[in-house]
Amino acid sequence: MKTSIKAALLSATLMATAGTATAYDGILNGDQLSESETIVENAMKVQNFSTLVAAVQAAGLADDLMGEGPFTIFAPTDEAFAALPEGTVEDLLKPENQFRLVALLESHVVPGEYTRGELDVAFLQDGVAVDDGVITKEGDMLELDTLAQTELMIGQEGSNLYIDTARGTDNNAQIINGDIMTSNGIIHVIDTVLVPAS
């Protein structure tokens, strides 16, 4: 089982690196996604989430993310994983580094459901209460708490939203697709893996 997950991760990373399609062609198979299925069940249908799905399985988080939730996941594409420094994915798959893989994945998941519309409204107000939690606003950034007990900072540039990955630098994760509704939460697609500070 571990060998097949590792093979899937490596294969997905190689395919993403070698792909000739434009940056975000084929991210989603929208006609196959279903609001009656969980985050993990829907992610498994998206070819460009194969590395993410394999990592979730390797970390033992699949059952958690198929639970009641709700969750909001900021889901990196295969290309985002392929852009990590060489050897990072392989290193995370080592049994002794499982805690690092779990921390990395949990830093992409926020308890509660946060739609794009709710995030937009929170920028106009001083934060906003939603059904499953509260979005707070710190300065010109929104702040959400992740399952990894870290803060996810979301900024707005024109009509685009991004995640501040390095506090004040231009190295931000763009939210390139959002509001993929599932039975236990929401998926927002991002173009960069969020690596927790060590």
C-alpha positions in Angstrom: 0.0 0.0 0.0 2.7 2.5 1.0 4.7 1.6 -2.2 1.7 2.2 -4.4 1.0 5.6 -2.8 4.6 6.6 -3.2 4.5 5.5 -6.8 1.3 7.5 -7.4 2.9 10.6 -5.8 6.0 10.4 -7.9 4.1 9.6 -11.1 1.8 12.6 -10.5 4.7 14.9 -9.8 6.6 13.8 -12.9 3.5 14.1 -15.1 2.9 17.7 -13.8 6.5 18.6 -14.4 6.4 17.2 -17.9 3.0 18.5 -18.9 2.7 20.8 -22.0 -0.8 22.1 -21.3 -1.3 25.7 -20.4 -0.9 26.4 -16.7 -4.4 25.5 -15.5 -6.0 23.6 -18.3 -8.0 20.6 -17.0 -7.8 21.4 -13.3 -11.3 20.3 -12.8 -13.6 17.6 -14.3 -16.6 19.7 -13.4 -19.1 17.4 -15.0 -18.0 14.6 -12.7 -18.1 16.5 -9.4 -21.0 16.0 -7.0 -22.2 18.1 -4.1 -23.5 14.8 -2.5 -20.0 13.4 -2.2 -17.2 14.4 0.3 -14.1 16.5 -0.3 -11.9 13.4 -0.7 -14.4 11.6 -3.0 -14.6 14.7 -5.3 -10.9 15.3 -5.2 -10.3 11.7 -6.3 -12.1 12.6 -9.6 -9.9 15.5 -10.4 -6.8 14.4 -12.4 -4.9 17.5 -11.2 -5.4 16.6 -7.5 -3.7 13.1 -7.8 -0.6 14.2 -5.8 -2.8 15.8 -3.1 -5.1 12.7 -2.8 -2.1 10.4 -2.6 -0.5 12.6 0.1 -3.8 12.6 2.1 -3.9 8.8 1.9 -0.3 8.5 2.9 -0.8 10.8 5.9 -3.8 8.8 7.1 -6.1 11.8 6.8 -8.6 10.5 4.2 -11.1 9.2 6.8 -10.9 12.5 8.7 -11.6 14.5 5.5 -14.5 12.2 4.6 -16.0 12.9 8.0 -18.9 15.2 8.9 -16.8 18.4 8.9 -17.5 20.9 7.6 -14.1 21.8 6.2 -12.8 24.4 3.8 -9.7 23.0 2.0 -7.3 25.1 0.0 -6.2 22.4 -2.4 -2.8 22.6 -4.3 -2.7 21.3 -7.8 -0.2 18.7 -9.1 1.8 21.5 -10.6 2.1 23.1 -7.2 3.5 20.0 -5.7 5.9 19.6 -8.6 7.2 23.1 -8.0 8.5 22.2 -4.5 12.3 21.7 -4.2 13.5 18.5 -5.7 13.2 15.6 -3.3 10.6 17.3 -1.0 7.7 15.0 -1.8 9.9 11.8 -1.5 11.2 13.1 1.8 7.7 13.7 3.2 6.7 10.2 2.3 9.3 8.6 4.6 7.6 7.0 7.6 9.7 9.0 10.0 8.4 12.2 8.4 4.7 11.4 8.6 4.2 14.1 11.2 5.6 16.7 8.8 3.3 15.5 6.0 0.3 15.7 8.3 1.2 19.2 9.5 1.7 20.3 5.9 -1.7 19.0 4.8 -3.5 20.2 7.8 -2.2 23.7 7.2 -4.4 23.7 4.0 -7.6 22.8 5.9 -9.8 25.2 7.9 -12.7 24.0 10.1 -16.0 25.4 8.8 -17.3 26.4 5.4 -16.1 29.6 3.8 -17.4 30.5 0.4 -15.8 33.0 -1.9 -18.7 35.3 -1.3 -18.2 35.2 2.5 -14.5 35.9 2.1 -15.3 38.9 -0.2 -17.9 40.3 2.4 -15.3 39.9 5.2 -13.0 42.2 3.3 -15.7 44.9 3.2 -16.5 44.6 6.9 -14.3 44.2 10.0 -14.5 40.4 9.6 -17.8 38.5 9.5 -19.6 35.7 11.3 -20.6 32.7 9.2 -22.6 29.6 10.0 -19.7 27.5 11.1 -17.2 30.0 12.5 -15.8 33.5 12.3 -13.6 35.2 9.8 -11.4 37.8 11.5 -9.7 40.7 9.8 -6.2 41.8 10.8 -5.3 45.0 8.9 -6.0 44.4 5.3 -5.8 40.6 5.6 -8.4 37.9 6.6 -7.2 35.4 9.2 -8.4 31.8 9.4 -7.2 29.1 11.9 -6.2 25.8 10.3 -6.3 22.3 11.6 -2.6 22.5 12.0 -3.1 25.4 14.6 -1.5 27.8 12.2 -3.0 31.1 10.8 -4.0 31.2 7.1 -3.8 34.8 5.9 -5.8 35.8 2.9 -5.3 39.0 0.9 -7.2 40.7 -1.9 -5.7 42.2 -5.0 -8.3 43.7 -7.2 -10.9 40.9 -7.7 -8.3 38.1 -6.9 -7.7 36.4 -3.6 -4.4 35.1 -2.5 -2.8 33.4 0.5 0.1 35.2 2.0 2.8 32.5 2.3 5.7 34.6 3.4 4.3 37.7 5.2 4.8 40.7 2.9 6.6 39.1 0.0 5.3 38.5 -3.5 5.6 34.7 -3.1 1.8 34.2 -2.6 -0.5 31.3 -3.3 -3.2 32.4 -5.8 -6.8 31.1 -5.3 -7.4 30.1 -8.9 -10.8 28.4 -8.6 -13.2 28.3 -5.8 -16.5 27.3 -4.3 -16.4 23.6 -5.3 -19.2 22.5 -3.0 -19.2 19.0 -1.4 -21.3 17.2 1.2 -18.8 18.0 4.0 -17.3 21.3 2.9 -15.8 23.5 0.2 -12.7 23.2 -2.0 -10.8 26.2 -3.2 -8.0 25.4 -5.7 -4.6 27.1 -5.1 -1.4 27.2 -7.2 1.2 26.8 -4.4 1.8 24.3 -1.6 1.6 26.0 1.8 4.7 24.9 3.6 4.5 25.6 7.4 7.4 27.4 9.0 9.8 24.9 10.5 
